[in-house]
Amino acid sequence: MALVSIENVDMRYGGPEGTLAVSGLDLSIARRDFTAVVGPSGCGKSTLMKLVTGLHIPQKGAVVVAGHEVTKPVSIVGMAFQNPTMLPWRTTLDNVLLPLEIVEKHRHRLRKHKDEYVAQAEALLETVGLKGFGSKYPWQLSGGMQQRANLCRALIHEPELLMLDEPFGALDAFTREELWCVIRDLHASRDVTIVLVTHDLRESVFLADRVVVMSARPGRVVAEHPVPFERPRDLEIMYRPEFNEMVQALHGEIANARELA
Ligand SMILES: Nc1ncnc2c1ncn2[C@@H]1O[C@H](COP(=O)(O)OP(=O)(O)OP(=O)(O)O)[C@@H](O)[C@H]1O
């Protein structure tokens, strides 16, 4: 059974006369899969993320996550967005621990087992190359470091599903590539399903098992492309002609989707 199933979903903002963001949206995501979602600007990619996480409930159709229809925010999901929005008055470690104060299952255990959770947060920070930075405040970290910490925060409650909405958009090219490798390794080493929304087609092909292309608004899925490159992948793969052919083909599809709008 799919971990996520989006079935013929319509989502309109601002009442009956408002903007129809997605229409007839269908998508199925298998456990452990890494899916990238690409498409023209404003096609409803972030809307898709919010539908899966239960931040929006569709007017038509259904979103089913782990066998349950989504009717409220889903706790098995971790989310990371473009802007890390760390709380400036909390240390990096305390920012990473924040979801545990919210997710019910952990909230009850947190007080008694604080040491265990702190150790877990420190281990995560180490995985993303931030060993020893837990006591710093977010404003003492670079943008790339904040985004790394943000990933830890999205993972601390051990979500089955990690939703990443343009998480590397604001970073320089080198930092972005470094973080691609962090995500690649997280996916390889953990039992996690990942959905990544991105404008960066190289990022989508480097990281994903499958690239889903959306139409211009109202968004729906117009194509799904399995990524044929073997894993583990390293950054050199981007120099391969087949890699660039796939990126160019996706680019052409999105340009067409824009024109049809
Ligand atoms: N709260 C809202 N109220 C009204 N319209 C909205 C709202 N949120 C999104 N929209 C509109 O719905 C459409 C889809 O928005 P969404 O943010 O999902 O697109 P996107 O593909 O993520 O965009 P981008 O690629 O530019 O980040 C857009 O046209 C947007 O203007």
The ligand as an SDF file (V2000), in Angstrom:
LIG
                    3D

 31 33  0  0  0  0  0  0  0  0999 V2000
   -3.4850   31.4290    0.7150 N   0  0  0  0  0  0  0  0  0  0  0  0
   -3.7210   31.6460   -0.5880 C   0  0  0  0  0  0  0  0  0  0  0  0
   -4.7330   32.4260   -1.0130 N   0  0  0  0  0  0  0  0  0  0  0  0
   -4.9790   32.6340   -2.3220 C   0  0  0  0  0  0  0  0  0  0  0  0
   -4.2400   32.0910   -3.3200 N   0  0  0  0  0  0  0  0  0  0  0  0
   -3.2220   31.2960   -2.9580 C   0  0  0  0  0  0  0  0  0  0  0  0
   -2.8940   31.0260   -1.5760 C   0  0  0  0  0  0  0  0  0  0  0  0
   -1.8190   30.2110   -1.5440 N   0  0  0  0  0  0  0  0  0  0  0  0
   -1.4990   29.9770   -2.8270 C   0  0  0  0  0  0  0  0  0  0  0  0
   -2.3320   30.6240   -3.6700 N   0  0  0  0  0  0  0  0  0  0  0  0
   -2.2990   30.5760   -5.1370 C   0  0  0  0  0  0  0  0  0  0  0  0
   -2.4350   29.2200   -5.5190 O   0  0  0  0  0  0  0  0  0  0  0  0
   -1.5420   28.9230   -6.5710 C   0  0  0  0  0  0  0  0  0  0  0  0
   -0.6260   27.7690   -6.1670 C   0  0  0  0  0  0  0  0  0  0  0  0
    0.2360   28.2200   -5.1320 O   0  0  0  0  0  0  0  0  0  0  0  0
    1.4610   27.3730   -4.6050 P   0  0  0  0  0  0  0  0  0  0  0  0
    2.1600   28.2040   -3.5980 O   0  0  0  0  0  0  0  0  0  0  0  0
    0.9790   26.0420   -4.2160 O   0  0  0  0  0  0  0  0  0  0  0  0
    2.3210   27.2400   -5.9330 O   0  0  0  0  0  0  0  0  0  0  0  0
    3.8550   26.8190   -6.1310 P   0  0  0  0  0  0  0  0  0  0  0  0
    3.8950   25.9040   -7.2950 O   0  0  0  0  0  0  0  0  0  0  0  0
    4.4110   26.2990   -4.8520 O   0  0  0  0  0  0  0  0  0  0  0  0
    4.4910   28.2220   -6.4870 O   0  0  0  0  0  0  0  0  0  0  0  0
    6.0460   28.6400   -6.5960 P   0  0  0  0  0  0  0  0  0  0  0  0
    6.6490   27.7060   -7.5890 O   0  0  0  0  0  0  0  0  0  0  0  0
    5.9660   30.0400   -7.1170 O   0  0  0  0  0  0  0  0  0  0  0  0
    6.6150   28.5270   -5.2210 O   0  0  0  0  0  0  0  0  0  0  0  0
   -0.7760   30.1900   -6.8820 C   0  0  0  0  0  0  0  0  0  0  0  0
   -1.3540   30.7970   -8.0060 O   0  0  0  0  0  0  0  0  0  0  0  0
   -0.9570   31.0450   -5.6530 C   0  0  0  0  0  0  0  0  0  0  0  0
   -0.9850   32.3990   -5.9860 O   0  0  0  0  0  0  0  0  0  0  0  0
  1  2  1  0
  2  3  1  0
  2  7  2  0
  3  4  2  0
  4  5  1  0
  5  6  2  0
  6  7  1  0
  6 10  1  0
  7  8  1  0
  8  9  2  0
  9 10  1  0
 10 11  1  0
 11 12  1  0
 11 30  1  0
 12 13  1  0
 13 14  1  0
 13 28  1  0
 14 15  1  0
 15 16  1  0
 16 17  2  0
 16 18  1  0
 16 19  1  0
 19 20  1  0
 20 21  2  0
 20 22  1  0
 20 23  1  0
 23 24  1  0
 24 25  2  0
 24 26  1  0
 24 27  1  0
 28 29  1  0
 28 30  1  0
 30 31  1  0
M  END
$$$$
